[in-house]
C-alpha cells in the first residue's frame, strides 16, 4: 500500500505463502510456505522468490535493523524448538538458541533487540489485568 497516493499494488507469490515480513530497508520480503516447512525470500529489486531454508517447522520470521539476515523459530529433524538465523544469501541456517527448556507463551513469539540480541516471550502470566484509561486532553 502506497500511503502517499493511496494505491495498492499486488505482489505475485507462490501459492499458499503466508506471514509476509518486509525487511526494514525494503529490499526483501520473507514469507512462509503454507505447510510451515520453508522460509522464502523475495528480492524486491528483481521481483523473484527463492526458497531460503526448509525444516520440519518454520515460523515467526523477524528482521533486524540492517536486514542482512533474518531470525526465525524452527524445528529441525523432529528435535526441540530453536531460534535460527540465516543470511539473505540463504547459505546455511545457524542455531542461535534452544527454546526446549522454556514454556513458550501460546504460539511462539520472538523478536530482536536493537543491539541484535534475540528475545522471546517465554511464558504467559498467571494473572490478567485490564486498564481503563480516560484521556484528559481532547485531541483534534
C-alpha positions as protocol buffer text, in pm:
chain_id: "A"
residue {
  index: 1
  type: UNK
  ca { x: 0 y: 0 z: 0 }
}
residue {
  index: 2
  type: UNK
  ca { x: 138 y: 335 z: -103 }
}
residue {
  index: 3
  type: UNK
  ca { x: 35 y: 583 z: 164 }
}
residue {
  index: 4
  type: UNK
  ca { x: 111 y: 894 z: -41 }
}
residue {
  index: 5
  type: UNK
  ca { x: -130 y: 820 z: -327 }
}
residue {
  index: 6
  type: UNK
  ca { x: -340 y: 553 z: -151 }
}
residue {
  index: 7
  type: UNK
  ca { x: -289 y: 290 z: -421 }
}
residue {
  index: 8
  type: UNK
  ca { x: -242 y: -80 z: -363 }
}
residue {
  index: 9
  type: UNK
  ca { x: 0 y: -298 z: -560 }
}
residue {
  index: 10
  type: UNK
  ca { x: -18 y: -676 z: -550 }
}
residue {
  index: 11
  type: UNK
  ca { x: 295 y: -888 z: -517 }
}
residue {
  index: 12
  type: UNK
  ca { x: 299 y: -1215 z: -711 }
}
residue {
  index: 13
  type: UNK
  ca { x: 399 y: -1503 z: -486 }
}
residue {
  index: 14
  type: UNK
  ca { x: 394 y: -1881 z: -494 }
}
residue {
  index: 15
  type: UNK
  ca { x: 53 y: -2018 z: -398 }
}
residue {
  index: 16
  type: UNK
  ca { x: -6 y: -2068 z: -26 }
}
residue {
  index: 17
  type: UNK
  ca { x: 252 y: -1826 z: 111 }
}
residue {
  index: 18
  type: UNK
  ca { x: 164 y: -1651 z: 435 }
}
residue {
  index: 19
  type: UNK
  ca { x: 312 y: -1447 z: 722 }
}
residue {
  index: 20
  type: UNK
  ca { x: 489 y: -1191 z: 499 }
}
residue {
  index: 21
  type: UNK
  ca { x: 754 y: -973 z: 663 }
}
residue {
  index: 22
  type: UNK
  ca { x: 915 y: -681 z: 478 }
}
residue {
  index: 23
  type: UNK
  ca { x: 1279 y: -609 z: 562 }
}
residue {
  index: 24
  type: UNK
  ca { x: 1338 y: -266 z: 723 }
}
residue {
  index: 25
  type: UNK
  ca { x: 1526 y: -143 z: 415 }
}
residue {
  index: 26
  type: UNK
  ca { x: 1255 y: -269 z: 178 }
}
residue {
  index: 27
  type: UNK
  ca { x: 1497 y: -488 z: -20 }
}
residue {
  index: 28
  type: UNK
  ca { x: 1346 y: -824 z: 80 }
}
residue {
  index: 29
  type: UNK
  ca { x: 1016 y: -984 z: 165 }
}
residue {
  index: 30
  type: UNK
  ca { x: 1013 y: -1304 z: 372 }
}
residue {
  index: 31
  type: UNK
  ca { x: 718 y: -1542 z: 379 }
}
residue {
  index: 32
  type: UNK
  ca { x: 646 y: -1896 z: 494 }
}
residue {
  index: 33
  type: UNK
  ca { x: 508 y: -2182 z: 287 }
}
residue {
  index: 34
  type: UNK
  ca { x: 151 y: -2298 z: 356 }
}
residue {
  index: 35
  type: UNK
  ca { x: 279 y: -2613 z: 531 }
}
residue {
  index: 36
  type: UNK
  ca { x: 518 y: -2415 z: 759 }
}
residue {
  index: 37
  type: UNK
  ca { x: 821 y: -2603 z: 629 }
}
residue {
  index: 38
  type: UNK
  ca { x: 1000 y: -2346 z: 411 }
}
residue {
  index: 39
  type: UNK
  ca { x: 1106 y: -1985 z: 457 }
}
residue {
  index: 40
  type: UNK
  ca { x: 1107 y: -1799 z: 124 }
}
residue {
  index: 41
  type: UNK
  ca { x: 1280 y: -1471 z: 42 }
}
residue {
  index: 42
  type: UNK
  ca { x: 1181 y: -1231 z: -232 }
}
residue {
  index: 43
  type: UNK
  ca { x: 1439 y: -993 z: -377 }
}
residue {
  index: 44
  type: UNK
  ca { x: 1218 y: -690 z: -437 }
}
residue {
  index: 45
  type: UNK
  ca { x: 1455 y: -532 z: -692 }
}
residue {
  index: 46
  type: UNK
  ca { x: 1445 y: -844 z: -911 }
}
residue {
  index: 47
  type: UNK
  ca { x: 1091 y: -950 z: -821 }
}
residue {
  index: 48
  type: UNK
  ca { x: 1199 y: -1311 z: -773 }
}
residue {
  index: 49
  type: UNK
  ca { x: 1121 y: -1557 z: -491 }
}
residue {
  index: 50
  type: UNK
  ca { x: 1351 y: -1836 z: -375 }
}
residue {
  index: 51
  type: UNK
  ca { x: 1331 y: -2096 z: -102 }
}
residue {
  index: 52
  type: UNK
  ca { x: 1580 y: -1991 z: 165 }
}
residue {
  index: 53
  type: UNK
  ca { x: 1562 y: -2272 z: 420 }
}
residue {
  index: 54
  type: UNK
  ca { x: 1347 y: -2582 z: 474 }
}
residue {
  index: 55
  type: UNK
  ca { x: 1296 y: -2753 z: 810 }
}
residue {
  index: 56
  type: UNK
  ca { x: 1031 y: -2965 z: 983 }
}
residue {
  index: 57
  type: UNK
  ca { x: 859 y: -2649 z: 1105 }
}
residue {
  index: 58
  type: UNK
  ca { x: 933 y: -2280 z: 1041 }
}
residue {
  index: 59
  type: UNK
  ca { x: 758 y: -1979 z: 1200 }
}
residue {
  index: 60
  type: UNK
  ca { x: 794 y: -1619 z: 1323 }
}
residue {
  index: 61
  type: UNK
  ca { x: 1042 y: -1463 z: 1078 }
}
residue {
  index: 62
  type: UNK
  ca { x: 1174 y: -1132 z: 1206 }
}
residue {
  index: 63
  type: UNK
  ca { x: 1426 y: -889 z: 1054 }
}
residue {
  index: 64
  type: UNK
  ca { x: 1699 y: -693 z: 1234 }
}
residue {
  index: 65
  type: UNK
  ca { x: 1753 y: -323 z: 1156 }
}
residue {
  index: 66
  type: UNK
  ca { x: 2025 y: -376 z: 895 }
}
residue {
  index: 67
  type: UNK
  ca { x: 1834 y: -657 z: 717 }
}
residue {
  index: 68
  type: UNK
  ca { x: 2142 y: -865 z: 630 }
}
residue {
  index: 69
  type: UNK
  ca { x: 1990 y: -1174 z: 796 }
}
residue {
  index: 70
  type: UNK
  ca { x: 1658 y: -1299 z: 927 }
}
residue {
  index: 71
  type: UNK
  ca { x: 1571 y: -1480 z: 1251 }
}
residue {
  index: 72
  type: UNK
  ca { x: 1302 y: -1746 z: 1278 }
}
residue {
  index: 73
  type: UNK
  ca { x: 1171 y: -2019 z: 1509 }
}
residue {
  index: 74
  type: UNK
  ca { x: 1208 y: -2373 z: 1377 }
}
residue {
  index: 75
  type: UNK
  ca { x: 1215 y: -2743 z: 1446 }
}
residue {
  index: 76
  type: UNK
  ca { x: 1479 y: -2947 z: 1262 }
}
residue {
  index: 77
  type: UNK
  ca { x: 1481 y: -3329 z: 1243 }
}
residue {
  index: 78
  type: UNK
  ca { x: 1192 y: -3354 z: 1492 }
}
residue {
  index: 79
  type: UNK
  ca { x: 1406 y: -3210 z: 1772 }
}
residue {
  index: 80
  type: UNK
  ca { x: 1320 y: -2922 z: 2004 }
}
residue {
  index: 81
  type: UNK
  ca { x: 1212 y: -2575 z: 1900 }
}
residue {
  index: 82
  type: UNK
  ca { x: 1507 y: -2341 z: 1850 }
}
residue {
  index: 83
  type: UNK
  ca { x: 1582 y: -1993 z: 1721 }
}
residue {
  index: 84
  type: UNK
  ca { x: 1778 y: -1983 z: 1396 }
}
residue {
  index: 85
  type: UNK
  ca { x: 1930 y: -1710 z: 1183 }
}
residue {
  index: 86
  type: UNK
  ca { x: 2019 y: -1714 z: 816 }
}
residue {
  index: 87
  type: UNK
  ca { x: 2181 y: -1451 z: 597 }
}
residue {
  index: 88
  type: UNK
  ca { x: 1992 y: -1316 z: 296 }
}
residue {
  index: 89
  type: UNK
  ca { x: 2223 y: -1522 z: 73 }
}
residue {
  index: 90
  type: UNK
  ca { x: 2042 y: -1829 z: 216 }
}
residue {
  index: 91
  type: UNK
  ca { x: 2354 y: -2040 z: 258 }
}
residue {
  index: 92
  type: UNK
  ca { x: 2325 y: -2210 z: 597 }
}
residue {
  index: 93
  type: UNK
  ca { x: 2096 y: -2152 z: 895 }
}
residue {
  index: 94
  type: UNK
  ca { x: 2273 y: -2108 z: 1228 }
}
residue {
  index: 95
  type: UNK
  ca { x: 2108 y: -2213 z: 1555 }
}
residue {
  index: 96
  type: UNK
  ca { x: 2108 y: -1921 z: 1798 }
}
residue {
  index: 97
  type: UNK
  ca { x: 1916 y: -2056 z: 2099 }
}
residue {
  index: 98
  type: UNK
  ca { x: 1746 y: -2377 z: 2214 }
}
residue {
  index: 99
  type: UNK
  ca { x: 1397 y: -2299 z: 2343 }
}
residue {
  index: 100
  type: UNK
  ca { x: 1314 y: -2651 z: 2465 }
}
residue {
  index: 101
  type: UNK
  ca { x: 1374 y: -2570 z: 2833 }
}
residue {
  index: 102
  type: UNK
  ca { x: 1116 y: -2294 z: 2826 }
}
residue {
  index: 103
  type: UNK
  ca { x: 739 y: -2298 z: 2819 }
}
residue {
  index: 104
  type: UNK
  ca { x: 675 y: -2072 z: 2525 }
}
residue {
  index: 105
  type: UNK
  ca { x: 374 y: -1841 z: 2558 }
}
residue {
  index: 106
  type: UNK
  ca { x: 85 y: -1964 z: 2348 }
}
residue {
  index: 107
  type: UNK
  ca { x: 220 y: -1967 z: 1998 }
}
residue {
  index: 108
  type: UNK
  ca { x: 584 y: -1874 z: 1970 }
}
residue {
  index: 109
  type: UNK
  ca { x: 675 y: -1507 z: 1968 }
}
residue {
  index: 110
  type: UNK
  ca { x: 1031 y: -1397 z: 1918 }
}
residue {
  index: 111
  type: UNK
  ca { x: 1196 y: -1071 z: 1834 }
}
residue {
  index: 112
  type: UNK
  ca { x: 1530 y: -894 z: 1809 }
}
residue {
  index: 113
  type: UNK
  ca { x: 1659 y: -623 z: 2041 }
}
residue {
  index: 114
  type: UNK
  ca { x: 1813 y: -303 z: 1897 }
}
residue {
  index: 115
  type: UNK
  ca { x: 2163 y: -447 z: 1952 }
}
residue {
  index: 116
  type: UNK
  ca { x: 2074 y: -765 z: 1755 }
}
residue {
  index: 117
  type: UNK
  ca { x: 2025 y: -999 z: 2051 }
}
residue {
  index: 118
  type: UNK
  ca { x: 1739 y: -1249 z: 2030 }
}
residue {
  index: 119
  type: UNK
  ca { x: 1442 y: -1214 z: 2260 }
}
residue {
  index: 120
  type: UNK
  ca { x: 1135 y: -1431 z: 2324 }
}
residue {
  index: 121
  type: UNK
  ca { x: 814 y: -1424 z: 2522 }
}
residue {
  index: 122
  type: UNK
  ca { x: 865 y: -1731 z: 2738 }
}
residue {
  index: 123
  type: UNK
  ca { x: 554 y: -1758 z: 2950 }
}
residue {
  index: 124
  type: UNK
  ca { x: 208 y: -1619 z: 2991 }
}
residue {
  index: 125
  type: UNK
  ca { x: 149 y: -1456 z: 3331 }
}
residue {
  index: 126
  type: UNK
  ca { x: -100 y: -1624 z: 3561 }
}
residue {
  index: 127
  type: UNK
  ca { x: -297 y: -1302 z: 3611 }
}
residue {
  index: 128
  type: UNK
  ca { x: -483 y: -1100 z: 3352 }
}
residue {
  index: 129
  type: UNK
  ca { x: -515 y: -726 z: 3402 }
}
residue {
  index: 130
  type: UNK
  ca { x: -744 y: -469 z: 3247 }
}
residue {
  index: 131
  type: UNK
  ca { x: -669 y: -100 z: 3236 }
}
residue {
  index: 132
  type: UNK
  ca { x: -944 y: 158 z: 3200 }
}
residue {
  index: 133
  type: UNK
  ca { x: -785 y: 479 z: 3085 }
}
residue {
  index: 134
  type: UNK
  ca { x: -958 y: 808 z: 3020 }
}
residue {
  index: 135
  type: UNK
  ca { x: -775 y: 1063 z: 2809 }
}
residue {
  index: 136
  type: UNK
  ca { x: -791 y: 1401 z: 2988 }
}
residue {
  index: 137
  type: UNK
  ca { x: -676 y: 1606 z: 2692 }
}
residue {
  index: 138
  type: UNK
  ca { x: -901 y: 1612 z: 2390 }
}
residue {
  index: 139
  type: UNK
  ca { x: -720 y: 1560 z: 2062 }
}
residue {
  index: 140
  type: UNK
  ca { x: -845 y: 1722 z: 1740 }
}
